[in-house]
Amino acid sequence: MSAERHLTVDRSQPGVWRITFDNPPINMLAPEGIIALQRVVTEIEADPQAKVMIFQSADPDFFIAHFDTARAADLPRTAGPSGHSPWIDVVVRMARSPVVSIAKIRGRTRGVGSEFVLACDMRFASRQRAILGNPEVGVGLPPGGGALEWLPRLAGRSRALEIVLSGDDFDADLAERYGWINRALDDDALDEFVDALAGRLATFDRQTLGDLKAQVNRVGVPTGDELESSNRMFFDALRHPDTQARRARLGGFDYGRRSDFELNFGRYLRGLAPD
């Protein structure tokens, strides 16, 4: 097992990489986490034996809580190997990789967390523990990491609008109905199901897996430029006065801490409106 800042990597099972998000107290994704993901994707690309990458969390209450917006200015804008900015570089390369990406979701998965699992090839979530949401609208921001591109393709236009305009929390069963995730499974069955699927895929030929994935990618995968357009909207919106006023109120709600606010973000959005 190896460790990056904010995540660990387990390669003990042949053909399978297990990447675990681990950034206490609530698994916020900080700039260092994005750079760590870039490095992990580069390592997976260089491993000819890799066939499956599983993403999971060390915290059963938080998969990825959201992006650490207070650290947004610390994220380098230097283009990665795909020619795109760091976050878009990660998700574009994951989509293009012959290695199959699977998100095993327990806990809150909001904002960039939702956008990360959307960029994975498959998503399986705990019926009892998973909560998904894109609450950016309540903070005066657009989802900037891919939700505006992935959700219309997976859930359809109207449901995508419900998700991003309401900013509300969605449980795993409803997320499954909407096409946001592949399946909701009982928590005690989630590990066994994902392990069995990953083990099955690891027995198949990597070239064939990659070829099939590339063919399916002809339908439903956004381009890097489409993803970049929302990413630019996000960073531009951080400078808007209304957004700054809403973000200023976050400190009074235990933002970024293990708190009722972070556990139930969707309930609190109305309280962020400026007076």
Secondary structure by P-SEA (a helix, b strand, c coil): ccccccbbbbcccccbbbbbbbccccccccaaaaaaaaaaaaaaaacccccbbbbbbccccccccccccccccccccccccccccaaaaaaaaaaaccbbbbbbccccccaaaaaaaaaccbbbbbcccbbbbcccccccccccccccccccccccaaaaaaaaaacccccaaaaaaaccccccccccaaaaaaaaaaaaaaaccaaaaaaaaaaaaccccccaaaaaaaaaaaaaacccaaaaaaaaacccccccccccccccccccccccccc
